[in-house]
Amino acid sequence: MMVNNQIFFSVIIKIKKENLLKINQLFSYKVKIIKQVHDFFYLRLLEKDLELLKKSHIEYQIISYQGIKHFYFLLIRHLSVFVGIILFLLIIYANTLTIKEISFSTHTKDNDRIEDIISRHMYSVYGLNFMRSDINDINLILRKEFSHFEWVSVKRDGCVLNVKILEPSIINKQIEHIEGYGDLIANKDGLIKFFQVTHGIPLIEQNQYVKKGQVLVTGNLRYRNQDESEFYIPASGEVYAEVWYTKTIVVPKKTSVTEYTGNISLEKRFSLFGLDFTYKPSKIKYDNYDKDISYEYLKIFSYKIPIGVKKIHYLEKDDIINVYDESTALDYAVSTIRYQMSQQFKEEDKILSIECINQNEDEDNYYYKIFVRTYENIAIFQRRALNE
């Protein structure tokens, strides 16, 4: 506590040389001497101890405060600069949230209506425009309102809202050649929680339950116009769902696993055209071990000459016996599930909960039935053939 107090509640004072002995006798702790200039000493002591100096009639001069008070007085002296920095940062942050422009990829007769719909989802503060709705919600509204378009979407790029429009009359000019066209389908059953589509038409809604193999996002931009021929692009995006698993884990009550102990013994041999001559034998012999052999051959320019050193590392192995009781066996089962599932996860996937719903045992094993709830991106790309 003394160290913390010296850091946060200390003060630097200046005293005359003849008062140094009095101060050392006055306090129970050793006063830190910062420096000496001629007949004056600069000391660091606790701020609360200044009262003792006053009562002892020892003259001193406060040079500076340390810790919290130091920063407080520094702030007071430069208050205008500090306030200016805060205001500047707030202005920069507010500027990143503003919308300064709505840009269109192409000119259509509906551009003004689209801009009006987007503007309804914005609000103005002192001439600055901010979004009040999610971009995905706006995109759904635009696609319903302007279903005659092959594609319409809004994407935010900094302070600009870029509106992309594909009209039936110019679609082949805007997208000349597309490879790998297809849909996004579900690779497992799940309850949709969030989706973000970059290309394609979403066929799902939030909190909708989908089955494995179901089309989530179609790459057919004419999907809603069944009387027209198909026009496919590569559908892309992310669809996150809550996925449920029921897993059975068997945990042996007693296991024996052979693993490395960490003990290593080294043997070196001189190798000459395939003949080995031991010059540094291994000092330790293990009953159970693996051998790791490496060579360091002599090189002339870039050619290896069969003359060099052969190194043999003996890696000791031993049997490790694990004994599990009812508590540790369940912990082992849960950790096994976490490890197995993490090996299959993508970047944003995660486990939401793990619950044991049933357990039993026999003479040799514990058996656990475990319910696992996850949050995963279940969308995978599936190509479409022309005749499908």
N, C-alpha and C positions, 0 to 999 in steps of 0.2 A: 504493500500500500504506500510505503514511503516513496518508492520509485515513481508510482503513478502520480502522487501528489506533486513531486518535483517536476514532473513533465507538464501537468495541467494547471498547477496553482503556484508556480514559483515566480520569483522576481530577482532581477539583477540590481545590486546596489553598489555604491562606491563609498568606501570608508578610509579613514586615515590609518596608517600603519600601526600606531600605538593602540588602536581599538581592536586589533585582530585577536589578541589574547583574551580580551574580555568577552568577545563574541563566542569563541570556542568554549569558554567556561560556562557561558549562558545557556547554550543549547545542548540537548542530550545527543544529537546526531552530529556528524562531522560536516561542517559547512564547506561547500565546494568553492575553491578559489579558481576564478576564471582566468584572471591575469593580474599582473602587477605593473603599474606605471609610476616610476619614481617612488614617492612615499604613499601612494594610494593603492588599495587592493579592490579588485572587483569580485564580488561574491554572489553566489546563488543560494538563496534560502527560501523557505516557504513564506508565502504572502501573509499567512496568519501570524507569523512570528515577528512581523514589523512592530506589533504592539509591545512586545517585550523590549525591543530596542528603544522605543519611546519611553517606557517606564524606567529603563536603565540609563536614560539620558545619554545614549550613544548617538552621536551625530552620523547621519548617513544621507546619501542622495540616491533616489530611485533613477536608474538608468533606463530600464525597460522591463516590461512584463513578459512572462513566458506562457506558452500554452494557450488556453482559451482566451484569456484577457489580451494576449498579444494580438490574436486575430481579431478580437473585438475592436481594439483601438485602431488597428490597421484598417478595418472596415469603416469605422467612423471617419478616419482621416481621408479615406478615398471613397466615400459613400457615393458621390456623383458618378465616379468611374464604374463602380460596381453596379449601380442602378442602370447605367447606360449599357453595360454588357448584358444584363438580364433582359432589358428591353430589346436589344439587338437580337439576342437568341430567340426571344418570343416572336419577333417579327419574322425571322427566318423560318421558324417552325410553322407559324401561321401561313406563311407564303407557300410552304410545301403542301398544305391542305387545300389551298384555293384552286379553283378552276378558272383559267383565264381564257380558254378558247375551246370551241367545239369544231373539230375538223372532220370533213367527209372525204371518203375515198373516191367518190364519184358524185356528179351532180344529177339529181332526180327531182321530179315535181313534188316529192314528199319530204324533201330535206327540211323545209320549214316546220312541218308537222312533227317530224322526228325531233328537231331541236326544241320545239315547244314541250313535247312530252318529257324530254330529258331535263328541261329547265324547271318543270314542276317538282322534280326530285332534288332540287337545289334550293338553298336559302342564302340570302345576302346579309352581310354584316358590314356596315360602313363601306359599301361598295365592293366588298370581297365576297366571292361566291364559293359556297361549300356544299359538298354532297350530303344529303340527308338519307339516302337510300343506298342499298348495296347494288353494285354493278350487275351482279347476276340477276337480281330482281328486275332491273331496268331492261336487261336483255330479253327476259321472258315476256315482258309487256310488249316490247317492240316486235318480237317474232309473232305474237298473237295479233297485234294490231296491223302489221304489214306482212301478212301471210303470202301475199302475191310475190314478194321478193324470194329469190332463191336463198338468200342469206342476209341477215342484218344483225350486227352486234356492235357493242360499245366496249372499248378497252381504254383504260386510263394509262397515260404515259406522262408522268410528272404532273404538270399543271394543265395538260391538254387531254381532252376526251376525243379519241379517234373513233369515228363511226365508219364501219366497213359495210358496204352494200354490194350485193351481187344481184343484178337484174337478169331476168330470163333472156332478154334480148342481147345482152352483152356478155353472158357468162362464159362462153367459149373464148372470148377475147381476153377476159381477165385471167382465166386459168387455161393455159394452152396445153400443158402436158402434165399429167399426174400419174405417178407410179405407186403401186401398193395400195390402191384404194380399198376401203373396207370400214368395218364398224368397231366399236368398243363393246365387248360383251363381258358379263360377270363370270369370273373364274371360280366363284363359290357363292353359296346362299348368304344373304345379309340384309340388314335394314339400313337404307340410305340415310346418311347423316349430313353429308356435304358433297357438292360436286362443282367442278370448274371446267367448263368446256372451252377449248381454244379453237377447235374445228369440228364441225358436225352439228347435228340437231339432237338435243337431249330428249330422250323418251321416258324420263324418270322424274320423280318428284321427291322432295325431302320427306323422310319417314315412310317411304314406300318399301315394302319387302320384295326382294327380287330373288329369283332362283338362278342356280348355276347355268350358264349358257344363254341367259336372257340378254337381248340387245339393250344396252344402256344408252349409247350414243350412236346414231346412224350417220354414215358418211354420205348417204344419198340426200343431196340438197333438194331434190324434188319429192321427198318422202310424202309431204302433205298434199302434193298434187298428183294423185294416182293416175290421172288421165294422161300424164306426160311421161316420156321415157326417162329412165333413171339417169342421174348424173352424180357419180360417186367421186368423193375426195377421201384422203386418209383421215378418218376421225381421230381426234386426239384430245386428251384432257385427263382429269383425275376424278375418280368417284370413290369417296370414302364411305365405308359402311361399318356398322356394328355386326360382328360375326361371332357366332357361338360354336363352341366345340365341347364334346364330352369325351374325355380321354381316360383310359385305364392304365394305371402304372403299377407294376409289380416291383416290390422292393424286397430283396432277400434279407432275412434277419442276420445272416452272417455271410460275408463275401471275402474272398481272398484274391487280391490283385497283385500281379508282379509289376513293379515299377522301379525306375532308376532311383538309387539312394542319393546320388549326387557325388559319390566318391569316384575319382578318376585316377588311373595310373598310366604313366606314359613310358613307352619303350621306343628307342631310336635305333635304326639300323642303317648302315651304309650300303647302298644298292649300286652294284656295278654290273651292267649288262645282264640283269636278271638274277644275279647272285646277291644274297643278303648277308651282311656281317654285322652282328649285334655289337654296338659299342656302348650303349646305355640301356641295360636291361631293366625291366619293370621290377621295382622293389616290393610291390604288393601283389599277391595272387588272390583273386576272388574265386569263390565257388560257382557263382552265377554271374555272367557278364555278357556284354556285347562288345564287338571290336569295331572301331572306326579308324580306317586306314587312309592316310594322305601321303602324297609324294611331293617333294621339292627337287625337281630335276635341274641340272645345269643347262644353261641356254647359251648358244653361240649365235649371235644376231637373233633371228626369230625361230631358230631350230632348236628343238629339245634333244639333248644328248642323254642316253640311258645311264647316266651317272648322277647320283644325288643322294638324298636322305629320305628314308621311309619312316614315317611316324605312325605308331600304333597306339591308340588310346583305348584302354580297357575301362568300360563303363559298368560299374557294379549294379546288379539288379537284386531285388529281394522281394519276398512276399509280404504284402501289407494286408492285415486282417481288419476288416470293418465290421463292427457289430452295431446293429440299429435296434433301438427300442421304438415304442409307439410314437413318441414325439419326434425323435430325430428322423425316423423313416418318412413321416409326412413332410418334414422340411426338405428331405432329399428328393421326394417325389415332386414337390413344387419347384425346386431349383432345376430339376431335370426338364420339366415342362417349359420353364422360362428359357433355358438354354436351347432346347429343340426348336421352339417357335422363333426365337431371335435369329436363328440361322436362316429362316425363310423370309424374314421381314424386309420390307423396303425402308427407305429413309424415314418417312413420317409414321410408319406403322407402330403400334404400341399395344401392350396388354392393359386392359382396363381393370380386370379383376380375375382372381383365381379362387374357387371355393370347392372344398371337398364335400361331396354330396352323399358319399357312401364309403364305408371302409370295413374290411374284415380281414381275417388272417387264418393261416393254418400253421402247421408245425414249422415250416421252412420260410414262408413269405408273408408279407403284408400286401393287401390288395386295396388300391384306392381308385374310386371313380371320381373324377375331378371335372367341374364345369369351368370353362375358360371363356371369358368375354374379351374380345379384341376390337381395335379400331384399325381397319386396313383399307388400302387402295385395292379394290377388287376388279378394276377395269383392265382388261387385256385386249390387244389389237387382234382382230380376225379379218383376214383378207376375204374378199368376195370375188367369185368368178363371174364372168359376163352372163352366163346362162343360169345363175341362181335366181 
